[in-house]
Amino acid sequence: MSGNMSSLFPELERDLIAFHKKGVLPVQNIKNLIDSSYLSAPQRISDDQIQPASIDLRLGPIAYRVRSSFLPGKHATVKRKIESLKMHEIDLGASAVLEKGCVYIIPLMETLRLPPEISGRANPKSTTGRLDVFTRLISDYCTEFERVQAGYKGDLYVEVVPRTFSILVREGTKLNQLRFIKGFDSPHSDHKLDKLDRAETLVYLPNDEAVDATISEGLRISIDLAGVAGGDVVGYRAKHHAPLIDLSKINYYDPNDFWEAIPAPKTDGLLLNPDDFYILLSKEKVRIPPGHAAEMVAYDPSVGEFRIHYAGFFDPGFGYGNNDIKGTHAVLEVRSHEVPFLLEDGQFVGRLIYEQLLGRPEKTYGVDIGSSYQSQGLSLSKQFKRF
């Protein structure tokens, strides 16, 4: 272990030598990154930004409306690309509307000066995904969205495309989050995941009955269209031409102005319209034990031409608590690609990929840290009142 990493993670040095030397950084190590100025911002990074295995990133004071999405590539900065593609600047100092169907690039408050052993991976926050707001992290000289190369030093940007609702944001709004990984990013093999399932029980049915996980290149997730997870309504379809949503308002909007309830289909299943956005639910209740994190595969062409999850990060302790929660349903943000697609009850729609943490986090997902969706059933984003 290098001297840099030894000083950055002193409390974990013995454990790393004894067990493994790679994995996702838990909350205490993210705090160490901040304390060592590897992660910084002009405004203080608050404790409520730091999740069990990720950090929420904040919008800066200016947004740029651009003509198209882009990747800077190996030879350009994001700022240079913005200059060639921008249509106008938007002041986020008070608040501003991001119109649906438009592409925005927004510099984030947080900047990085990572050690050579540390890389990053980003995802939208859960609330962002449930509003069909498409976000992707971009960094200078990058060739992939949502990835920060090991040892990166520079600014961070987020591409924002509201797909269904126009949204009101301001400087400091949190739309996406970043995980840090030490060493090569290697998810669990199916063999290791099977061992974890036998030790911890990763999957429960809606009646709290434990069942063996279906494991194939990750833990497979199926769709509930029978209503077994909570009644006659199996999902919600977003209405077209709905009102503006202010992301700062919590438990505020009448969902009937924005969503149509989808009753359990009587025969063939649910036909996804490619112009529509759906909130649906997994049939299984899943658990992420402390010491692990997970990510949903957002688009898997092997199971169909549709996207089932925008906000893919699942935190340590999701559906687990202190080993006293019998799993939590995964809420799925679904949009068909190009063509109508028939979705049937119990159909496998995605995979949950588990990863090891460098150590057990000092806080886990749940009520104690204000997690919004720990015991969720079929639920919309936190801006809406309950149906």
N, C-alpha and C positions, 0 to 999 in steps of 0.2 A: 504494500500500500504506500502511495506517495506521501511525502510530508504534507502537501497541501490538503489531501483528503483526510489525513490523520488529524490535522488541526480543525478541519471543518466538521468532522463527525467523531469527536473523541469518545463519546459515550457508546458508540457502536463499533469501535475498532476491534475489540475482542470478539464480538459476535460475528463480525464479517469474516475474520480470519478463520473462525471455527466452522462457519456454515457456508455462506455464499457471498460473493463479492460483486453482485450485480442485482439490480431490481429498481422498483419505483420508490422514490423518496417519500417517506411519511411526513406528517406535519412538523415534527420537531426538526427535521433536517431542512425543510423549507425555511423555517425560521433561522436556521444557521446560515443558509444562503443569503438571507436578508441582512443578518448581523454582520456578515463578511463582505457586504456590498457586491455580491455576485448578482443580486436582484435588487434594483433600486427604483425610485420614482421621486419626482419633485415634491409630491405630497406624501406624507407618511403612509406607509402600507399598514392598514389596520388589521387587527386580529381576526375580524369577521370575514376578511378576504381569504384567510388561510383555511382550507378545508382539510379533511383527514389525509388526502393524498394529492392535493392540487391547490392552485391559487387562482382566485377570481381576478381577472384583468379589467382595468377601468378605461373607459373612453377618455381621450384627451380633449382639449378645448376646440378642435377644428375637425370638421369632416369634409371630404372631397367627393363631390358627385362626379363620377367618371363614366366614360362612354362604354367601357367593357371591363369584364374581369381580366386578370392577367397574372402571370408569374414573372418575377423580374429576371430569372435565369442566372447563370453563373457570373455574368459580367455586368450586372446592373443593380443599382439600389432601388428600393421601392419609391423613394422620393423622385428619382429621375423618371420612372415610369408614370408617376402621377402627373408630372409636369407635361408630359406628352399626351395624356388622356383626359385630364380634368376638364370639366365643363364649368364648375363654379365651386367656391368655398362656402361652407356653412358654419356659422358660429354656434358652438354648443355650450357657451358660457352660461346662458340662461336655460333654454330648451329649444329643440328644433324637431320638425317632422321629417322622418325618413319615409318617403313614399314607396308604396308597394310596387314591385317590378323594376325599381331603379337600383343601380349598383353604386355603393359608397365605399371609399377607403378611408379608414379613420386611424390616425396614429394613436397608440395606446400610451398611458402614463408610464407603465413599467418598461424598463430597459434591462438588458442582460449583459453580464460579463462572466460567462460561464467558465468553470474549470474544464480542461480537456476531456475529463472522464464523464461529464454531464451533458446530456442532450435533453430535448423537450418534445412533448406531443400535446396538441391542443384539441379542444372540442367545444361546441356550444354548451352553455349552461342548460339545465333541464327546462327552465321557464322559457328560454329563448327558443328551444326546439318545439315546445308545445304551442308556440305562437306562429310556427312556420316561418321563423326568421332565419334565413340561411347565413351562417357566418363561417369564415375560414381565416385562420391566422396566416400572416405573411411576414417573412423576414428578408433582409437584404441578401441578395445573391442566392436566394433559395430556388430550388427546382421542384419542390413539393409543397403543397398546402399542408397546414396543420403540423409541420415538422420544424424543429429548431435543431440545427446541427450541433454536435458536441463542440464545446469550446466557443460557441457563438458570442460575439461582442457587438452589440448594436441595438437599434430601436426595433420595436415590434409594431405591427399594423394588423388591423382586422378588416376583412372584406365583409360587408353587410348588405344582404339583399332581402328585404321583407317580401315574402311571396304571397301572402293572403291578406294581412292587415297592414295598414300604415301605422307606424309607431312613433311615439314621442319620446325622445331621449335627451340627455344632457351630459355635460362633462361629469365623469365619475360613474355613469351607468355601467353596469357589469353585464356583458353579453356572453363572454366566453371564458374558458379556464385553461390552465396550463399544468401539465404534469412534468415532473423531472425524472429522468432515468439515469442511473449510474451503470456504465458498462453497456454491453450489447443488449438491445431490447429483445428479450426472448420470452414469449408467452409459454404457459404450461403446456407440456405435451399431454395428449389424451390419457396416457398412463398415469401421470402425476395428478391430473384432474380427477381421474377415477379414484385414486387413493384419497384425495381431499374429500370427495363426495362420501366415501365410506367413513371417514373420520368425523366429518362435520354435518352431513346431510345438507345438500345444496338446494334440493327441490322439494316442495310440498304442494299438495293439491289444495284447492280452495277450502276444503273441509279440514285442513291442517293434518291430513294424512301424509306421512313421509313416503316418498317414492324414489326409486333409483333415477338418477339423472340420465338423460339420453345424451351421450357424448360422442361426437364425431367432429374433429377439428374445432373443438370447443363445446360448450354446453348448448344444446339445441333448444330453441324457444319456439313454441307454437302459439297460434292465435285462438282467442276465445270468441266464438260467434254464437254460442249456445246460451249465454247469459248465466253460466254456472258460477261466474266470479262476482255476481252482484245484481242479478235481477233481469228484467225484460229488456233493458237498454244495453246494447253491446258496444256502442261507440258514439262518436259525434262527428258530424260533417260540418266544416266551416262554411258559413254563408258568404256569398260574393257581395261586394259593395257594403261591407260592414263599417261601423264607425271607427274612428281613430282610437288607439289604445295607448294610454300613458303608462309606461312601464313602472313608474314609481307608485302607482295606486294599487293597493293590495285589498283583496276581497271587496271590490268596488263595482265591477261591471255586471249587468244582468246578462247571463250567458245566452238567454233567448234572443238577444239582439245580434249575436255573433255565431251561434251554433244551432244545428238541427240534430235532435237525438235520433239514433239509428236503432230501431227495434231488432230483436233477434230474427234473422231471416227464417222463413218457414220451410224453404225447400233448398234451392241450389247453392246458397251462400251469398256473399256480398260482392257485387260487381263494382270494382274500383274505377271511377272515372278519372282519366289523367288530368283533368282540369280541377280536380277537387283535392282537398286536404282532409285527412281523417285522424281522429284520436281513437285508438283501439287498445286492447288489453291482452297481455299474455295469459294463456290458460294456467301456466305454472306460477307458483310463488317461489322466488329465488332468494338465495342468501349469499352474501359476500362476507366470509369470516374476517375478523381483524387479522392483519398480517398479509392480506391479499387485497388487490384491487381488480376491477374488471372493466371491459369495454365491449359494447355491442357492435358487431359488424353492421355498418349502416346500410350497405348495399351488397347483396349476395346474389349474383345472376344465376347461381345454381338452383335457387328456390323460386325465382320469378323475377319479372321485370318491374320491380318496385323497390322503393326505399322504405325501410321500416323504422329507422331511428336516426334523428339528427344529433341528439345530445347523448353521446355514447358512453360517457364515464359513469361507472358505478363505484361508489366509495366503499372503503372498508367499513363493515358494520351494516351495510344496506340489507334490510330484511333479516337482521341477525340480533342487533342490540347487544345485550350481555348474554347471548345464547338463550334468550327468552322470547324470541319472536320467530314464529313459524313461517318465515319468508314473506316477501312482498311482491306483488304483481309488478311486472314491467309495463309501464305505459308506452305505447308505440306510436310514433308520429309517422304516418303512412302516406305516401304519394306514389301513384303509379307512373311509370315512365312511358310516354309516347302513346301507348295503346291501352284500351280497357283490359282489366285483368280480374278473373274470378277468384276470389279468396274463399276458402271453405273452412269450416270449424275444425280445429285440431291440426291444421296444416302447419308444418314447420316453416317459419318465416325468417329466422336468423340464428346467429350464434353469439354466445357470450364468451369472451376470451378472458381467462383469469391470468393474473400476473402476481409474482411475489413482491412484497415490499422489502426494503432494506431492514426494517424492524417493525415491531408492533407500534402503531401510532398512539400518541398520548391522548388523542380524542378520536372517536369514531362517529360514523353517521348515526343520527338519531335526534331525539327530542332535546337532549342536553345542549346541542349546538344549533338548535333552531332549524333542523332539517325539515323541509316542507312536505316531503313525500314518503316518509318512512313507513307508514301503515296505509298507503294509498290503495284504493280500488281504482275504478275508472274515474279519473279526475283530470280537470283542465288545469291550466296554469293558475298561479296564485292571484292573478289580477281579477279573477272571476269569482262571484258568489257561487255557492253550491246550487246545482239544479234542485 
